[in-house]
Amino acid sequence: MKIRRRYIAFRVSGGRIDRERVVDILRSLQQQVSIDAPEAEPKLILFDEASQRGLLRCGHRLLAQVKDKIGGVEGIDGKSAKFVILGVSGTIKAAKRKFLSPR
């Protein structure tokens, strides 16, 4: 069965973190989510440290699990930082246009 990809736009609220820390959080997230295919696992597509916004890819069947897990991450590095999900899209282009463009 073909894996349909979904792109989750997010921002970090309540504190500033760098790209490497986001990658570490996603690695721990991968261990918590049951993954049926390697291409479906969550992967960081982009993260802008200035705006603290990013884009995460996952398989369509894991979308609910990934949203729950990433939305539940709070208190990053002892700060009150947390992930806020901005929205979900089926393409990178649409996700950037809808959720990551400057307003």
C-alpha distances in whole Angstrom, upper triangle without the diagonal:
4,6,9,13,16,19,22,25,28,31,34,37,40,40,39,37,36,32,32,33,30,28,29,28,25,25,26,24,21,23,23,19,17,14,11,10,13,12,12,15,18,20,23,23,27,30,33,36,38,37,35,32,28,24,22,18,15,12,12,11,14,16,19,19,20,22,24,25,26,28,30,31,35,38,36,39,41,41,40,37,34,31,31,28,28,25,22,20,17,19,22,24,24,24,27,29,29,29,31,33,37,38
4,6,9,13,16,19,22,25,29,31,34,38,38,37,34,33,30,30,31,28,26,28,27,23,23,25,23,20,22,23,19,17,14,12,10,12,10,10,14,16,17,20,20,24,27,30,33,35,34,32,29,25,21,19,15,13,10,10,11,13,15,18,19,19,21,23,24,24,26,28,29,33,36,35,37,40,40,39,35,32,29,29,25,26,23,19,17,14,16,18,21,21,21,24,26,26,26,27,30,33,35
4,6,10,13,16,19,22,25,28,31,34,34,33,31,30,26,27,27,24,22,24,23,19,20,22,19,17,19,20,16,15,12,10,8,10,7,7,10,12,14,17,17,20,23,27,29,32,30,28,25,22,18,15,12,9,6,7,8,10,12,15,16,15,17,20,20,21,23,25,26,29,32,31,33,36,36,35,32,29,25,25,22,23,20,16,15,12,13,16,19,19,18,21,23,23,23,24,27,31,32
4,7,10,13,16,19,23,26,29,32,32,32,30,29,25,27,27,23,22,24,23,20,21,23,20,18,21,21,17,16,14,13,12,13,10,8,12,13,14,16,16,19,22,25,28,30,28,26,23,20,16,14,10,8,6,5,8,10,10,14,15,15,16,19,20,20,21,24,25,28,32,30,33,36,35,34,30,27,24,23,20,20,17,13,11,8,10,13,15,15,15,18,20,20,20,21,24,28,29
4,7,10,13,16,20,22,25,29,29,28,26,25,22,23,23,20,19,21,20,17,18,20,17,16,19,19,16,16,14,14,12,12,9,7,10,10,11,13,12,15,18,21,24,26,24,23,19,16,12,10,7,6,5,6,9,10,9,13,14,13,14,17,18,17,19,22,22,26,29,27,30,32,32,30,27,24,20,20,17,17,14,10,9,6,8,10,13,13,12,15,17,17,17,18,21,24,26
4,7,10,13,17,19,22,26,26,25,24,23,20,22,22,18,18,21,19,16,18,20,16,16,19,19,16,16,15,16,14,15,12,9,11,10,11,12,11,14,16,19,22,24,22,20,17,14,10,8,6,6,6,6,9,9,7,11,12,11,11,15,15,14,16,19,20,23,26,25,28,30,29,28,24,21,17,17,13,13,10,7,6,5,7,9,12,11,9,13,15,14,14,15,18,22,23
4,6,10,13,16,19,23,23,22,21,20,17,19,19,16,16,19,17,14,17,19,16,16,19,19,16,18,16,18,17,16,13,11,12,9,10,10,9,11,13,16,18,20,18,16,13,10,6,5,5,7,9,9,12,11,9,12,14,11,11,14,15,13,15,18,18,21,24,22,25,28,26,25,22,19,15,14,11,11,8,6,5,6,7,7,10,9,7,10,12,12,11,12,15,18,20
4,6,10,13,16,19,20,19,18,18,16,18,18,14,15,17,15,13,16,17,14,15,18,18,15,18,17,19,18,18,16,13,13,10,10,10,10,11,12,14,17,19,16,14,11,8,6,5,6,8,11,11,13,11,8,11,12,9,8,12,12,10,11,15,15,18,20,19,22,25,23,22,18,15,11,10,7,8,6,5,7,9,10,9,12,11,8,10,13,11,9,11,14,17,18
4,7,11,13,17,17,17,16,16,15,18,17,13,15,18,16,14,17,19,16,17,21,20,18,21,20,23,22,21,19,17,16,12,12,10,10,10,10,12,14,15,12,11,7,6,5,6,9,11,14,14,17,15,12,14,15,12,10,14,14,11,12,15,15,17,20,18,21,24,21,20,16,14,10,9,6,5,5,6,8,11,11,9,11,10,7,8,11,9,6,7,11,13,15
4,7,9,13,14,14,13,14,13,16,15,11,14,16,13,13,16,17,15,17,20,19,18,21,21,24,23,22,21,18,17,13,13,11,11,10,9,11,12,14,11,8,6,5,6,8,11,13,16,17,19,16,13,14,15,12,10,13,13,9,9,13,12,14,16,15,18,20,18,16,13,10,7,5,4,5,7,9,12,15,15,13,15,14,10,11,13,12,8,9,12,14,15
4,6,10,10,10,11,12,12,15,14,11,14,16,14,14,18,18,16,19,22,21,21,24,24,27,27,25,24,22,20,16,15,13,13,11,9,9,10,11,8,5,4,6,9,11,14,17,20,21,22,20,17,18,18,15,13,15,15,11,10,13,12,13,14,13,16,18,15,14,10,8,6,5,7,7,10,13,15,18,18,16,17,17,13,13,15,13,10,9,12,13,14
4,7,7,7,8,10,11,14,11,9,13,14,12,13,17,17,16,19,21,20,21,24,25,28,28,26,25,23,21,17,16,14,15,13,10,10,9,11,9,5,6,9,11,13,17,19,22,23,24,21,19,19,19,16,14,15,14,11,10,12,10,10,11,10,13,14,11,10,6,6,5,6,9,10,14,16,19,22,21,19,21,20,17,16,18,17,13,13,16,15,17
4,6,8,10,13,14,17,14,13,17,17,15,17,20,20,18,22,24,22,23,27,28,31,31,29,29,26,24,20,20,17,19,17,14,13,12,12,10,8,9,12,15,16,20,22,25,25,27,24,21,21,21,18,16,16,16,13,11,13,11,10,10,10,13,13,10,8,5,5,6,7,10,11,15,18,21,24,24,22,23,22,19,18,20,19,15,15,17,16,17
4,7,10,13,16,18,15,14,18,18,16,19,22,21,20,24,25,24,25,29,30,33,34,32,31,29,27,23,23,20,22,20,16,16,14,14,12,10,13,15,18,20,23,25,28,29,30,27,24,24,23,21,19,19,18,15,14,14,12,10,9,10,12,11,8,5,4,7,9,10,14,15,19,22,25,28,28,26,27,26,23,22,24,22,19,18,20,19,19
4,7,10,13,15,12,13,16,16,15,17,20,20,20,23,25,24,25,29,30,33,33,31,31,29,26,23,22,19,21,18,15,14,11,12,11,9,12,15,18,19,23,25,28,29,31,27,25,25,24,21,20,20,19,16,15,16,13,11,9,8,10,10,6,6,5,8,10,12,15,17,20,23,25,28,28,25,27,27,23,22,24,23,20,18,20,19,20
4,7,10,12,10,11,14,15,14,16,19,19,19,22,24,24,25,29,29,33,32,30,29,28,25,22,20,17,19,16,12,11,8,9,9,7,11,13,16,18,22,24,28,29,30,27,25,26,25,22,20,21,20,16,16,17,14,13,11,9,10,11,9,10,7,10,11,13,16,17,20,23,25,28,27,24,25,26,22,21,23,23,19,17,19,18,20
4,7,8,6,7,11,11,11,13,16,16,17,19,21,21,23,26,27,30,29,27,26,25,22,19,17,14,16,14,10,10,7,10,11,8,11,12,15,16,19,22,25,27,28,25,24,24,23,20,19,20,18,15,16,16,13,12,11,8,9,11,10,11,8,10,11,14,16,18,20,22,24,26,26,23,25,25,22,20,23,23,19,17,20,20,22
4,6,6,7,9,10,11,13,15,16,17,19,21,22,23,26,26,29,28,25,25,24,21,18,16,13,14,12,9,9,6,9,11,8,11,11,14,15,18,21,25,27,28,25,24,25,24,20,20,22,19,16,18,19,15,15,15,11,11,14,13,15,12,13,13,16,18,19,21,22,24,26,25,21,23,24,21,20,23,23,20,17,20,20,22
4,5,5,6,9,10,11,13,15,15,17,19,20,21,24,23,26,25,22,21,21,18,15,12,9,11,9,6,8,7,11,12,9,10,9,12,12,15,18,22,24,26,23,22,23,22,18,19,21,18,15,17,19,16,16,16,13,13,17,16,17,14,14,13,16,17,18,20,20,22,23,22,19,21,22,19,18,21,22,19,16,19,19,22
4,5,5,6,9,10,11,13,14,15,17,19,20,23,23,26,24,21,21,21,18,15,13,10,13,12,10,12,10,14,15,13,14,13,14,14,17,19,22,25,26,23,23,24,22,19,20,21,18,16,19,19,16,17,16,13,12,16,16,18,15,16,15,18,19,21,22,23,24,25,24,21,24,25,22,21,25,25,22,20,23,23,26
4,5,5,6,9,10,11,12,14,16,17,19,22,22,25,25,22,22,21,18,15,13,11,14,13,11,13,11,14,15,12,13,13,14,14,17,19,22,25,26,22,22,23,21,17,18,19,16,13,16,16,12,13,13,9,9,13,13,15,12,12,12,16,17,19,21,22,24,25,25,22,25,26,22,22,25,25,22,20,23,23,26
4,5,5,6,9,10,10,12,15,16,16,20,19,23,22,20,19,18,15,12,10,8,11,10,8,11,10,14,14,10,11,9,11,10,13,15,19,21,22,19,18,19,18,14,15,16,13,11,13,14,11,12,13,10,11,14,14,15,12,11,10,13,14,16,18,18,20,22,21,19,21,22,19,18,22,22,18,17,20,21,24
4,5,5,6,9,10,11,13,15,15,18,17,21,20,17,17,16,13,10,8,7,10,10,10,13,13,16,17,13,13,11,12,10,13,14,18,20,21,18,18,20,18,14,16,17,14,12,15,16,13,15,16,13,14,17,17,18,15,14,13,16,16,18,19,19,21,22,21,19,22,23,20,19,23,23,20,19,22,23,26
4,5,5,7,9,10,11,13,15,18,18,21,20,18,19,18,14,12,11,10,14,14,13,16,15,19,19,16,16,14,15,13,15,16,19,22,23,19,19,20,18,15,17,17,14,12,16,15,12,14,14,11,12,15,16,17,15,14,14,17,18,21,22,22,23,25,24,22,25,26,23,23,27,26,23,22,25,26,29
4,5,5,6,9,10,11,13,16,16,20,20,18,18,17,13,11,11,10,14,14,13,16,15,19,18,15,15,13,14,12,14,15,18,20,20,17,17,17,15,12,13,14,10,9,12,12,9,11,12,9,11,14,14,15,12,11,11,14,15,18,19,19,22,23,23,21,24,25,21,22,25,25,21,21,24,25,27
4,5,5,6,9,10,10,14,13,17,16,14,15,13,10,7,7,8,11,13,12,16,16,19,19,15,15,12,12,9,11,11,14,17,17,14,14,15,13,10,12,13,10,8,12,12,10,13,15,12,14,17,18,18,15,13,11,14,14,17,18,17,19,20,20,19,22,22,19,20,23,23,20,19,23,25,27
4,5,5,7,9,10,13,13,16,16,13,14,14,10,8,9,10,14,15,15,18,19,22,22,19,18,16,15,12,13,13,16,19,18,15,16,17,15,12,15,15,12,11,15,15,13,16,17,14,16,19,20,20,18,16,15,18,18,21,21,20,22,22,23,21,25,25,22,23,27,26,24,23,26,28,31
4,5,5,7,9,12,13,17,17,15,17,15,12,10,12,13,17,18,17,21,20,24,23,20,19,17,17,14,15,15,17,20,19,15,16,17,14,12,14,14,10,10,14,13,11,14,15,13,14,17,18,19,17,15,14,18,18,21,22,21,23,24,25,24,27,27,24,25,29,28,25,25,28,30,32
4,5,5,6,10,11,15,15,14,15,13,10,8,10,12,15,17,17,20,20,23,22,19,18,16,15,12,13,12,14,16,15,12,13,13,10,8,11,10,7,7,11,11,9,13,15,13,16,18,19,19,16,14,13,15,15,18,19,18,20,21,22,21,25,25,21,23,26,25,22,22,26,28,30
4,5,5,8,8,11,12,10,12,10,7,7,9,11,15,17,18,21,22,25,25,21,20,17,16,12,12,10,12,15,14,11,12,14,10,9,12,13,10,10,14,14,13,17,19,17,19,22,22,23,20,18,16,18,17,20,20,19,20,20,21,21,25,25,22,24,27,26,24,24,27,30,32
4,6,8,9,12,13,12,15,13,10,10,13,15,19,21,21,24,25,28,27,24,23,21,19,16,16,14,15,18,16,13,15,16,12,11,15,14,11,13,16,15,14,17,19,18,19,22,23,23,21,19,18,21,20,23,23,22,24,24,25,25,28,28,26,27,31,30,27,27,31,33,35
4,7,9,13,14,14,16,14,11,11,14,16,20,22,22,25,25,29,27,24,23,21,19,16,16,14,15,17,15,11,13,13,9,9,12,11,8,11,13,12,12,16,18,17,19,21,22,22,20,18,17,19,18,22,22,21,23,23,25,25,28,28,25,27,30,29,26,27,31,33,34
4,6,10,12,12,13,11,8,9,12,15,18,21,21,25,26,29,27,24,22,20,18,14,14,11,12,13,11,8,10,10,7,7,11,10,8,11,13,13,14,17,20,19,22,24,24,24,22,19,17,19,17,21,20,18,20,20,22,22,26,26,23,25,28,27,25,25,29,32,33
4,7,9,11,13,10,9,11,14,18,20,23,24,28,29,32,31,27,26,23,21,17,15,12,11,13,10,8,11,12,9,10,13,13,12,14,17,17,17,21,24,23,25,27,28,28,26,23,21,22,20,23,22,20,22,21,23,24,28,27,25,27,30,29,27,28,32,34,36
4,6,7,9,7,6,9,12,16,18,21,23,27,28,31,30,27,25,22,19,15,13,10,9,11,9,8,11,13,10,11,14,15,13,15,18,19,19,23,26,24,27,29,30,29,27,24,21,23,21,23,22,19,20,19,21,22,25,25,23,26,29,28,26,27,31,33,35
4,7,9,7,8,12,15,18,20,24,26,29,31,34,33,30,28,24,22,18,15,12,10,12,9,9,13,14,13,13,17,18,17,19,21,22,23,27,29,28,30,33,33,33,30,27,25,26,24,26,24,21,21,20,22,23,26,26,25,27,30,29,28,29,33,36,37
4,5,5,7,11,13,17,18,22,24,28,30,33,32,29,27,23,20,17,14,11,9,11,10,10,14,16,15,14,18,19,18,19,22,23,24,28,30,28,30,33,34,33,31,28,25,26,24,26,24,20,20,18,20,21,24,25,23,26,29,28,27,28,31,34,36
4,5,6,9,10,14,16,19,22,25,27,30,30,27,25,21,18,15,12,10,9,13,13,12,14,17,16,14,18,20,18,19,22,23,23,26,29,27,28,31,32,32,29,26,24,25,23,25,23,20,20,19,19,19,23,24,22,24,28,28,26,26,30,33,35
4,6,8,9,13,13,17,20,24,26,29,28,26,23,19,16,13,10,8,7,11,12,11,13,16,16,14,17,20,18,19,22,23,23,27,29,27,29,32,32,32,29,26,23,24,22,23,21,18,17,15,16,16,20,21,19,21,24,25,24,24,27,30,32
4,7,9,12,13,17,19,23,25,28,27,24,22,18,15,11,8,5,4,8,8,7,10,13,12,11,14,16,15,16,19,20,20,24,27,25,28,30,30,30,27,24,21,21,19,20,18,15,15,14,15,16,19,20,18,20,23,23,22,23,26,29,31
4,6,10,12,15,17,21,23,26,25,22,20,17,14,10,8,5,7,10,10,8,10,13,11,9,13,15,13,13,17,18,18,21,24,22,24,27,27,27,24,21,18,20,18,20,18,16,16,15,16,16,20,21,18,21,24,23,22,22,25,28,30
4,7,9,12,14,18,19,23,21,18,16,13,10,7,5,4,7,11,11,8,9,12,10,7,10,13,11,10,14,15,15,18,21,19,21,24,24,24,20,18,15,16,14,16,15,13,14,14,15,14,18,19,16,18,21,20,19,19,22,25,27
4,6,9,11,15,17,20,19,17,15,11,9,6,5,7,10,13,15,12,12,15,14,11,13,16,14,12,16,17,16,19,21,19,21,24,24,24,20,18,15,17,15,17,16,14,15,15,14,13,17,18,15,16,20,20,18,17,20,23,26
4,6,7,11,13,16,16,13,11,8,6,5,6,9,13,15,17,15,14,17,16,12,14,16,15,12,15,17,16,18,20,17,19,22,22,22,18,16,13,15,14,15,15,14,15,15,14,12,15,16,14,14,18,18,16,14,18,20,23
4,7,10,13,16,15,14,11,7,5,5,6,10,13,16,18,16,15,18,18,15,16,19,18,15,18,20,19,21,23,20,22,25,24,24,20,19,16,16,15,15,15,13,13,13,12,9,12,14,11,11,15,16,14,13,15,18,21
4,7,10,12,12,10,8,5,5,7,10,13,17,19,21,19,18,20,20,17,17,20,19,16,18,20,19,20,22,19,21,24,22,22,19,17,15,15,14,14,15,14,14,15,13,10,12,14,11,10,14,15,13,11,13,15,18
4,6,9,9,7,6,4,6,9,12,15,19,21,23,21,19,21,21,17,17,20,18,15,16,19,17,18,19,16,18,21,19,19,15,15,12,14,13,14,15,16,16,18,16,13,15,16,13,11,15,16,13,10,13,14,17
4,6,6,6,6,6,9,12,15,19,22,24,27,24,22,24,24,20,20,22,21,17,19,21,19,19,20,17,19,21,19,19,16,16,14,15,15,14,17,18,18,20,18,15,16,17,14,12,15,16,13,10,12,12,15
4,6,5,7,9,12,15,18,21,25,27,29,26,24,26,25,21,21,23,21,18,19,21,18,18,18,15,16,18,16,17,14,14,14,15,16,16,19,20,21,24,22,18,20,21,18,15,18,19,16,13,14,14,17
4,6,8,11,14,17,21,24,28,29,31,29,26,28,28,24,23,25,24,20,21,23,20,20,20,17,18,20,18,18,15,16,15,16,17,17,20,21,22,25,23,20,20,21,18,16,18,18,15,12,13,12,15
4,5,9,12,15,19,22,26,27,29,26,24,25,25,22,20,23,22,18,18,21,19,18,19,17,19,20,17,17,14,14,13,13,14,13,16,18,20,22,21,18,18,18,15,13,15,15,12,9,10,9,12
4,7,11,13,17,20,23,24,27,24,21,22,22,19,18,20,19,15,15,17,15,15,15,13,15,17,15,14,11,11,10,10,12,12,15,17,19,21,20,17,19,19,15,14,16,16,12,10,12,12,14
4,7,10,14,17,20,21,24,21,19,20,20,17,15,18,17,14,14,17,15,16,17,15,18,20,17,16,13,12,9,9,10,9,12,13,15,18,17,14,15,15,12,10,13,13,9,7,10,11,13
4,7,10,13,17,18,21,18,16,18,18,15,14,17,16,12,14,17,15,17,18,16,18,21,19,18,15,13,10,10,10,10,11,12,13,15,14,11,13,14,10,9,13,13,9,8,11,13,15
4,7,10,14,15,18,15,13,16,16,13,12,16,15,12,14,17,16,18,20,18,21,23,22,21,17,15,12,12,10,10,10,9,10,12,11,8,11,11,8,8,12,12,9,8,12,15,17
4,7,10,12,14,12,10,13,13,10,10,13,13,10,13,15,15,17,20,18,20,23,22,21,18,15,12,12,10,11,11,9,10,11,11,10,13,13,10,11,15,14,12,12,16,18,21
4,7,9,12,10,9,13,13,10,11,14,14,12,15,17,17,20,23,21,24,26,25,25,21,19,15,15,13,14,12,10,10,10,10,9,13,13,11,13,16,16,14,14,18,21,23
4,7,8,7,7,10,10,8,10,13,13,12,15,17,17,21,24,22,25,27,27,26,23,20,16,17,14,15,13,10,11,10,11,12,16,16,13,16,19,18,17,18,21,24,26
4,6,5,6,10,10,9,12,14,14,15,17,19,20,24,27,25,28,30,30,29,26,23,19,19,16,18,15,12,12,10,12,14,17,17,15,18,21,20,19,20,24,27,29
4,5,5,8,10,10,11,14,15,15,17,19,21,24,28,27,30,32,31,30,27,23,20,19,16,17,14,10,10,9,12,14,17,16,15,18,20,19,19,21,24,27,28
4,6,7,8,10,11,13,14,15,17,19,20,24,27,27,30,32,32,30,27,24,21,21,17,19,16,13,14,13,16,18,21,20,18,22,24,22,22,24,27,30,31
4,6,5,6,8,10,11,12,14,15,17,21,24,23,26,28,28,27,24,21,18,18,15,17,15,12,14,14,16,17,21,20,18,21,23,22,20,22,25,28,30
4,6,5,6,9,10,11,12,14,16,19,23,22,25,27,27,25,22,19,15,15,12,14,11,9,11,11,14,15,18,17,15,18,20,18,17,19,22,25,26
4,6,5,6,9,10,10,12,15,18,22,22,25,27,26,24,22,18,15,14,12,14,12,11,13,14,17,18,21,20,17,20,22,20,19,21,24,27,27
4,6,5,6,9,10,11,13,16,20,20,23,24,24,23,21,17,15,15,13,16,15,13,16,17,19,20,23,22,19,22,24,22,21,22,26,28,29
4,5,5,6,8,10,11,15,18,17,21,22,22,21,18,15,12,13,11,14,13,11,14,15,17,17,21,20,17,19,22,20,18,19,23,25,26
4,6,5,6,8,10,13,17,17,20,22,21,19,17,13,10,10,8,11,10,9,13,15,17,17,20,18,15,18,20,18,16,17,21,23,24
4,6,5,6,9,12,16,16,20,21,20,18,16,13,11,11,10,13,13,13,16,18,21,21,24,22,19,21,24,21,19,21,24,26,26
4,5,5,7,10,14,14,17,18,18,17,15,11,10,11,11,15,15,15,18,20,21,21,24,23,20,22,25,23,20,21,25,26,27
4,5,5,9,12,12,15,17,16,15,12,9,6,8,8,12,13,13,16,18,20,19,22,21,17,19,22,20,17,18,21,23,24
4,6,8,12,12,16,17,16,14,11,8,6,6,7,10,12,13,17,19,21,20,23,21,18,19,22,19,16,18,21,22,23
4,6,10,11,15,15,15,13,11,8,8,9,10,14,15,17,20,23,24,24,26,25,21,23,25,23,20,21,25,26,26
4,7,7,11,12,12,10,9,6,6,9,11,15,17,18,21,23,25,23,26,25,22,23,25,23,20,20,24,25,26
4,6,9,9,8,7,6,4,7,10,13,16,18,20,24,26,27,26,28,27,24,24,27,25,21,21,25,25,26
4,6,5,5,5,5,6,10,13,16,19,22,23,27,29,30,28,31,30,26,26,29,27,24,23,26,26,27
4,5,5,7,5,7,9,13,16,19,21,23,26,28,28,26,29,29,25,25,28,26,23,22,25,25,26
4,5,8,8,10,13,16,19,22,25,26,29,31,31,29,31,32,28,27,30,29,26,25,27,27,29
4,7,8,11,14,17,21,23,26,28,31,34,34,32,34,34,30,30,32,31,27,26,29,29,30
4,5,9,12,15,18,21,24,26,29,32,32,30,32,31,28,27,30,28,25,24,26,26,26
4,7,10,12,16,18,22,24,27,30,31,29,31,30,26,26,28,27,23,22,25,24,25
4,7,10,13,15,19,21,24,27,27,25,27,26,23,23,25,23,20,19,22,21,22
4,7,10,13,16,18,21,24,24,23,25,24,20,21,23,21,17,17,21,21,21
4,6,9,12,14,17,20,21,19,21,20,17,17,20,18,14,14,18,19,19
4,6,9,12,15,19,19,18,20,18,15,16,18,15,12,13,16,17,17
4,6,8,12,15,16,15,17,15,12,13,15,13,10,11,15,16,17
4,7,10,14,15,14,15,13,9,11,12,9,6,9,12,13,13
4,7,11,12,12,13,11,8,10,11,8,7,10,13,15,15
4,7,9,10,12,9,7,10,12,9,9,11,14,17,18
4,6,7,9,6,5,9,10,9,9,12,14,17,18
4,7,9,7,8,11,12,12,13,14,16,20,21
4,5,5,6,9,10,11,12,13,14,18,20
4,6,5,6,9,10,10,10,12,16,18
4,6,5,6,9,10,10,10,14,16
4,5,5,6,8,9,10,14,15
4,5,5,6,7,9,13,14
4,6,6,5,6,10,12
4,6,6,5,9,10
4,6,7,10,10
4,6,9,9
4,6,9
4,6
4
